[in-house]
């Protein structure tokens, strides 16, 4: 993997518009999921997404004249990543959005960094723990309870939907340190690795979906134009083009700065949910989201003095923000 560093932060105009576009694409993904599950089973929506995403990345590989991984060990790890980083969370978000608004799913996606930290520290041992990170985790946990409205929980579809979205974010939280521990050191390009994991996820969902649902996937011409467009947008944009944009920002400013997209994605998810789907939030959900994001900022050291003074040396493709 290539490493590109500069002593000072590049001009905002060179990377901020791209980051905002990336946040918009991933933030709008929850809208497309909400539209897609109206006609498609969550498993088939996820299958359509990974298939479309894999197709886009394979085209990019062909244009760049790059090949897929050849080592069995890499394919074994991308098989795991395909399951915990794509197939499982995208299916869970689909099930969740059958029960809760898309904007609430977007908020829950923001807890991913809080899960990454303890998993990275305790399981994969790629990070170290300290008092600041502990404080951030406690704040984030409090924020999660506020988003849930823990003082008034009565079960039902809303609670189930929120827990499913939480589980999806936790799946991302395991996938990211797994990727850093077992895949980030590979010399293969991020495009090749991402294409391989999406191909693995496609095979997994193609086997599991008919067994779980009991029927074959519907033909595209039997679906509404909105549903077909949502599947294509989720795959081609959210899992294809967005990766290229994410990689560009990482190369310009490093993975740490790029991960700040986590703070912007829920904003776009809320905006499109309200404007397009006429969804609504209760007062404590955005308040809880702010507490969660503040906890994430504390745990990641974003508020530390001098954090942005110099750009650290970071492998250009080693880490990435969670893909919704």
JOHUHU-V829172 format. One record per pair of residues at least 24 apart in sequence whose ideal C-beta (glycine too) atoms are under 7 Angstrom apart, sorted by the first residue. I is the first residue (numbers start at 1). J is the second residue. If there is no record, write none. Layout:
{{I	J} {I	J}}
//
This chain:
{{1	187} {1	315} {1	316} {1	317} {1	318} {2	316} {3	313} {3	315} {3	316} {4	251} {4	316} {5	311} {5	313} {6	311} {7	310} {9	253} {9	308} {9	311} {10	252} {10	253} {14	252} {15	249} {15	252} {15	253} {18	245} {18	248} {18	249} {19	249} {19	261} {20	264} {21	245} {22	242} {22	245} {22	246} {22	249} {22	261} {23	261} {23	264} {23	265} {23	268} {24	268} {25	237} {25	238} {25	242} {26	238} {26	242} {26	265} {26	323} {26	324} {27	106} {27	265} {27	266} {27	267} {27	268} {27	269} {27	272} {28	268} {28	272} {29	234} {29	238} {29	324} {30	97} {30	102} {30	103} {30	105} {30	106} {30	269} {30	324} {31	102} {31	272} {31	273} {31	276} {31	277} {32	230} {32	233} {32	234} {33	93} {33	94} {33	97} {33	102} {33	234} {34	97} {34	102} {34	277} {35	226} {35	227} {35	230} {36	227} {36	230} {36	231} {37	94} {37	97} {37	98} {38	227} {39	223} {39	224} {39	227} {40	227} {41	213} {42	91} {42	94} {42	95} {43	91} {43	205} {43	208} {43	209} {43	212} {43	213} {44	209} {44	217} {45	94} {45	231} {46	87} {46	90} {46	91} {46	94} {46	205} {47	202} {47	205} {47	206} {47	209} {47	217} {48	231} {48	235} {49	90} {49	231} {49	234} {49	235} {49	239} {50	86} {50	87} {50	198} {50	201} {50	202} {50	205} {50	235} {50	239} {51	202} {51	235} {52	231} {52	232} {52	235} {52	236} {53	198} {53	235} {53	239} {53	240} {54	195} {54	198} {54	199} {54	202} {56	235} {56	236} {56	240} {56	241} {57	191} {57	194} {57	195} {57	198} {57	240} {57	243} {58	195} {60	191} {60	244} {61	191} {61	192} {61	195} {64	191} {66	189} {66	191} {66	192} {67	192} {68	192} {68	195} {68	196} {69	188} {69	192} {69	193} {69	196} {74	186} {74	188} {75	196} {77	182} {77	183} {78	193} {78	196} {78	197} {78	200} {79	200} {80	178} {81	175} {81	178} {81	179} {81	183} {81	197} {82	197} {82	198} {82	200} {82	201} {82	204} {83	201} {83	204} {84	171} {84	174} {84	175} {84	178} {85	172} {85	175} {85	197} {86	197} {86	198} {86	201} {87	201} {87	204} {87	205} {88	171} {89	168} {89	171} {89	172} {92	164} {92	167} {92	168} {92	171} {93	165} {93	168} {95	164} {96	161} {96	164} {96	165} {96	168} {99	157} {99	158} {99	160} {99	161} {100	158} {100	161} {100	162} {100	165} {101	273} {101	279} {102	269} {102	273} {102	277} {102	279} {103	269} {103	270} {103	273} {103	274} {103	279} {103	281} {104	162} {104	285} {105	165} {106	265} {106	266} {106	269} {106	270} {107	147} {107	266} {107	285} {107	289} {108	162} {108	165} {108	166} {108	169} {109	169} {109	265} {109	266} {109	322} {109	324} {110	262} {110	266} {110	289} {110	292} {110	293} {111	140} {111	144} {111	166} {111	169} {111	292} {112	169} {112	172} {112	173} {112	262} {112	322} {113	262} {113	296} {113	299} {113	300} {114	140} {114	295} {114	296} {114	299} {115	169} {115	170} {115	173} {116	173} {116	176} {116	177} {117	299} {119	173} {119	174} {119	177} {120	177} {124	177} {124	178} {124	181} {126	177} {126	180} {126	181} {132	298} {132	301} {133	299} {135	298} {136	295} {136	296} {136	298} {136	299} {137	295} {137	299} {139	291} {139	294} {139	295} {139	298} {140	292} {140	295} {140	296} {140	299} {142	291} {143	288} {143	289} {143	291} {143	292} {143	295} {144	288} {144	292} {146	284} {146	287} {146	288} {146	291} {147	285} {147	288} {147	289} {147	292} {149	284} {172	322} {176	319} {176	322} {180	318} {180	319} {184	315} {184	318} {184	319} {189	317} {190	247} {190	317} {194	243} {198	239} {238	323} {238	324} {239	323} {246	320} {246	321} {247	317} {250	316} {250	317} {250	320} {251	316} {253	311} {254	311} {254	312} {254	314} {255	314} {255	318} {255	319} {255	320} {256	312} {256	314} {258	321} {259	321} {261	321} {262	296} {262	321} {262	322} {263	293} {265	324}}
//
